[in-house]
Amino acid sequence: MTDTFPTPAATPRRRRRALVAGAIAAPLAFGAVGLSLAQTGTTVTPVEPTAISALTASGAIAARGEVTEIYGNKFVIQDSTGRALVETGRQGEGATLVRPGEAVTVQGRFEKGFLHASLITRADGTQVRLGPAGGPPAGTLDWAKDTIGLGPKPDQAALTARVEAAGYTDIRVTGRGPRHLEVAARGADGRERQLHVGFGGEIREKKVF
């Protein structure tokens, strides 16, 4: 005779895990529709390219040139005024993002002699986004809500106006965090700042260039 035992009731921890797993599985089932919803509400501010020789420390700057050399996740662009070394992070480790001789526009953060790319635009207008997509960390409940369009939706225009009212100028949105926007702007002294702008309007300076 085989003994049988009642199945123990799910513990609170197991129930929580099941809820999180279900929340994560749901957006994956939605596929591209869910992902498109998650990407609404935040637009990176396009930056007009500057001559490579005029690149200065900035949280949001762009340059246009021809790819002349590729070194793993880095490549060199050149225009009539000079050359710049572009860093592309983990996404560029296969050295397949660009081709030698290709004309590209690179937008990102320029610091310590490197142009840290966040956006590459090809001659035909197609774009490659680099770095984290922004929003909550993948796999969390907040991420699941964000993916299906149920997460917090920032009012980008209102938040930009809030930054302007605080005395900043030349305001450029560079990305999004779980509950904040990443912003580059100039302070009253003319120096550029990287700002953390909460969805509730709170403004915090992260870096001064």
C-alpha positions in Angstrom: 0.0 0.0 0.0 1.4 3.4 -1.0 0.9 6.2 1.4 -0.5 9.4 0.0 0.0 12.8 1.6 -1.9 16.0 1.0 -0.2 18.6 -1.1 0.9 21.4 1.2 -0.7 24.8 0.6 1.4 27.3 -1.3 3.5 29.4 1.0 3.3 33.2 0.7 6.8 33.2 -1.0 5.7 30.7 -3.6 2.5 32.7 -4.3 4.6 35.8 -4.8 6.9 34.0 -7.2 3.9 32.7 -9.1 2.5 36.2 -9.4 5.8 37.6 -10.6 6.3 34.7 -13.1 2.8 35.2 -14.4 3.3 39.0 -14.7 6.5 38.4 -16.6 5.0 35.7 -18.9 2.1 37.9 -19.9 4.0 40.6 -21.6 6.1 38.0 -23.4 2.9 36.5 -24.8 1.9 39.9 -26.1 5.1 39.9 -28.2 5.8 43.0 -30.3 2.6 44.7 -29.3 3.6 44.8 -25.7 7.1 46.0 -26.5 5.8 48.8 -28.6 3.6 50.0 -25.8 6.6 49.9 -23.4 8.5 52.2 -25.7 6.0 55.0 -25.9 6.2 58.2 -23.9 9.9 58.9 -24.0 11.8 60.3 -27.0 15.5 61.0 -27.1 16.2 64.6 -28.2 18.0 64.6 -31.6 21.2 66.6 -31.5 22.6 68.5 -34.6 26.1 67.1 -35.5 29.1 69.3 -34.8 32.5 69.2 -36.4 34.7 66.6 -34.8 37.3 69.2 -33.9 34.6 71.1 -32.0 33.6 68.1 -29.8 33.7 69.2 -26.1 32.7 67.5 -22.8 28.9 67.0 -23.0 26.1 64.7 -21.9 24.5 64.9 -25.4 26.5 65.8 -28.5 26.8 64.4 -32.0 29.3 64.1 -34.8 29.1 62.9 -38.4 32.0 61.2 -40.2 33.3 58.3 -42.2 34.3 55.1 -40.4 38.0 54.6 -40.9 39.1 52.0 -38.4 37.3 49.4 -36.1 38.8 48.0 -32.9 36.4 45.6 -31.3 33.7 47.6 -29.7 35.4 50.9 -30.7 35.7 52.6 -34.0 37.1 55.8 -35.5 35.1 58.4 -37.5 36.8 61.1 -39.5 35.6 64.4 -41.1 37.5 67.2 -42.7 38.4 68.6 -39.3 39.7 65.6 -37.4 39.1 62.1 -36.0 37.1 60.8 -33.0 37.2 57.5 -31.2 33.7 56.1 -30.6 33.0 53.6 -27.8 29.9 51.3 -28.3 29.9 49.1 -25.1 28.9 45.5 -25.1 26.6 45.7 -28.2 29.6 46.6 -30.3 31.9 43.8 -29.2 31.3 41.8 -32.3 32.6 44.7 -34.4 29.5 44.4 -36.7 27.7 47.7 -36.0 29.5 49.7 -38.7 31.7 49.0 -41.7 34.9 50.8 -42.9 34.0 53.6 -45.3 30.5 53.9 -44.0 29.2 57.4 -43.3 27.4 57.6 -39.9 26.2 60.1 -37.4 27.0 59.3 -33.8 25.1 60.8 -30.8 26.1 60.3 -27.2 28.2 61.5 -24.3 31.7 63.0 -25.0 34.0 62.7 -22.1 37.8 62.1 -21.6 38.4 61.9 -25.4 35.8 59.3 -26.1 32.4 59.7 -27.8 30.3 57.1 -25.8 27.6 56.3 -28.4 23.9 56.0 -27.5 22.6 56.3 -31.1 24.1 55.6 -34.5 22.3 56.9 -37.6 23.3 55.5 -41.0 23.3 57.4 -44.3 19.9 55.8 -45.2 18.3 57.1 -42.0 18.2 53.7 -40.1 19.2 53.9 -36.5 20.9 51.7 -33.9 20.2 52.3 -30.3 23.0 51.4 -27.9 23.0 50.8 -24.1 20.1 50.0 -21.9 16.7 50.6 -23.3 15.7 52.4 -20.1 12.9 51.7 -17.7 12.8 49.2 -14.8 15.3 46.3 -14.7 14.3 43.3 -16.9 12.5 40.5 -15.1 11.0 42.6 -12.3 7.3 43.2 -11.7 7.8 46.9 -12.6 9.4 45.8 -15.9 6.4 43.5 -16.6 4.0 46.3 -16.1 6.0 48.7 -18.2 6.3 46.1 -21.0 2.5 45.9 -21.4 1.9 49.6 -21.0 0.7 49.6 -17.4 3.8 51.2 -15.9 4.2 55.0 -15.1 4.1 57.2 -18.2 6.2 60.3 -18.0 4.9 63.6 -19.3 8.0 64.4 -21.2 6.9 67.9 -22.3 5.8 68.8 -18.7 9.1 67.5 -17.2 11.1 69.4 -19.8 9.2 72.6 -18.9 9.9 71.9 -15.3 13.7 71.8 -16.0 13.4 75.0 -18.0 11.5 76.7 -15.1 14.4 75.7 -12.8 16.7 77.9 -14.9 18.3 75.3 -17.2 18.7 75.9 -21.0 19.6 73.7 -24.0 17.6 70.8 -22.6 18.1 67.4 -24.2 16.5 64.1 -23.1 19.1 61.4 -23.3 17.3 58.4 -21.8 14.9 57.0 -19.2 15.3 55.2 -15.9 12.6 53.3 -14.0 10.9 56.5 -12.7 13.0 59.3 -14.1 14.4 60.9 -17.3 18.1 61.3 -18.0 18.6 64.9 -19.2 21.5 67.0 -20.4 21.2 70.8 -19.9 23.1 73.9 -19.3 23.1 75.7 -16.0 23.1 79.4 -15.3 26.9 79.4 -15.5 26.9 78.0 -19.0 28.4 74.7 -18.0 26.6 71.5 -18.9 25.0 69.2 -16.4 23.6 65.6 -16.4 20.3 65.7 -14.6 18.1 63.0 -13.0 14.5 64.3 -13.4 11.9 62.2 -11.5 8.5 61.6 -13.0 7.2 63.7 -10.1 9.3 66.7 -11.2 12.2 66.4 -8.8 15.5 67.5 -10.3 18.9 66.3 -9.2 22.3 67.2 -10.7 24.4 64.1 -11.3 27.4 65.5 -13.0 28.9 68.9 -14.1 31.1 68.9 -17.2 
